[in-house]
């Protein structure tokens, strides 16, 4: 390989890294602004100014403001689903599965609080078919919790409860974490997850 070819490859790699880092910076700043101001009140100009670029530069990475919202929410949804899939498919006991799933949810939620706020609140601004596609992803995630609860009931490890109600109760409790969690707080995400699991599951586990 010639030296000139090495230079071309290196230059292309640097350009790719620059493009990706700029795109990630736009997503990060957009998540911050949207979580603070709301989707409708946040403009492309606001996002551009926070990054220090012209609005036209934002459009070189995204076709619309909704595209930015979609990428943030989709990334968060995929992290949630991927974070618990291996747990659901494992040979752990029902309680151990639910505990691990709860901890994983809290850790993902607190990893990027701004993206979490968008995942939980701003998805309603999607137009079709994205709105339906996103609702489907949320249903897939919820179904994994329902499946584990149903399995626990079948194995006589959990009380006879409606698995959908049980799943929604757990997720509703977990999703409020982003409202009060502080990275500088005394409890780390894993500890918060463990304590929430203990409180939530003691209401589900069948007494002996």
N, C-alpha and C positions, 0 to 999 in steps of 0.2 A: 504494500500500500504506500503510495507516494505521500510526501510531506504535505503537499497541497491538498490532497484528499483528506488527510487527517485534520487540516485546518477547517475544511468545509464541514466535516462531521462535527467537530468541536463547536463551531459557530452555530450550527443547527441545533445542537443540544442546548447551548446557552439560550438561544432564542426560544426553544420549547419551554425551558425552565422559567424564563421571564414571563412568557405568556401564561403559564400555569400559575405562577406566583401572583401575577396581576389579577387573574380570574379569581383565585382564592381570596385575595385581598378585597375584591369587590363583594364577594359572597359574605365575607366576615363582617365588613362594614354595613352591608345591607341587612344582615341578620340583627346587628346591634340597633340600627335605626328603626327597623320594622318592629322589633320587640319593644322599643321605647315609645314610638309614635303611632304604631299601627300601620298596616299595609296601605290603606287609602291615603293617609296623611304623608306618607313617604314618597318622594319623587325621585326620578332618575337623577335630576340635578342635585338633590340632597346627597344621594349615594356617591355621585361623581366628586362633589366637593369634599366629602369625608375621606375619599381616597386620594384627592389631589390631582384629579384628571378632568378632562372635559367630558360632558355628557355623551358626545359622539364616541368617545373611547369606550364607554360602557357598552354601547351598541355594537362595538366590534367583537364583544364577547357574548352578548345576549341580545336576542331580537326584541325582547319586551321586559317590562318589570315583572310580569307574571312568570316569565322564564326563570328569573332570579328566585322568585318565591318557590317555584316548583323544584328547582335544584336543591335548595336548602331543605325543604320539607321531605323530598324524596330521599336524600342522603340520610336524614334522621330516621325515616321509616325503615330503610334498609338496615341501618345499624341496630334498631330495635329487633327486627325479625331475625337477623343473623346472630344477634347476641343471645337468643334463647333457643334457637333451633336445635343445637347439639344437646342442650340440657333436656329438652322435651324428648329427644330420641334416645337418651341415655337409659341405663338400668338403675338409676337412683330410685329411692323410695319416693312416694308422692310428696311427702313433706319436704324432703331434701330437694326435689325438683322445684317445688314452689318457692322455697327459700332462695335457691340459686337464681331463679327467674326474677324474683323481686329484687335481689341484690344487683343483678345485671341491669334491670330497668333503671334503678336509681343511679347506677354508675354512668350509664349512657345519658340519662337525663341531665345529670349535673356536669357532664364533660363539656357541654356547650349549652349554657342556659338560654342564650339568645335563640339558638336554633330550636331548642325544646319549646320555647314560647310560641314560635312560629308553627311547629308541628302540632301543638295543642290548640292554638287559637286562630291562626290566620288561614288555615286550609279552606275555610268557607269562601274565600275570595277567588278560588279557582273557577274557571269557566269549564264547561264540558268539552271533551271527555275527561279532563284532568280531575275534576271534582269527584266523579264516579271512580276513577282509577285510584285516587288517594283513599277514598272510603273503602275500597276493596282491600287495600294494603292494611288499613286499620282493622278490618274484619279478619284478615288472615292472622294478624298478631293476637287479637282478642281470642280467636278460635284455638290458638295454642294453649292459652290459659284455661279455656273451657274444657279442652281435651284432657288436660292433666287433672282437673277437678273431677271430671266425669270418671276418669280412671280410678281416682282415689275413692270415689263413692262406690264404684263397682267392686273394688277390693276391700270394702268395708273399713277403709282407713279414714274416710271423711264422713261427716254427717250428711244426711239426705237433704241437700240444698239444690236449688235450681242453679245449674252450672253457669248459665249466662249471668244471672244475678251475682253469683259468687265472683266471676271474672271481672265484672264491671265494678263491683265493690272494691276489689283489690286494686284495679287500675286507677279508679277515681282517687283512692287514698294516695297512691304513689305519685300521680300526676300533679298533686298540689305541692310536691317537694320543691319544684322550681320556684315557687312563690316565696318560700322562706329560707331556702338553703343559701348559706354564705360560705364561699371557699375558705374564708378566714375563720370559720366557726370551729368549735371544739371537735365536733364529730366529722369523720371522713365519710365519703359516700358508702363504703362497704359497711361501716358500723351503722349508719342510718338504715341501710337496707336490712341488716340483721335485726335491728330493733323493730322495724316495721313488720318484718316477716313474723317475728315472735308475737306481736300484738294482733296481727291479722289472722294468723293461722291458729292461734289458740281459740279463735271463734269458729274454726272449721274442723279441727282435729277431733275425732270421736273420743270421748273420755273412756278410760278403761276401768 
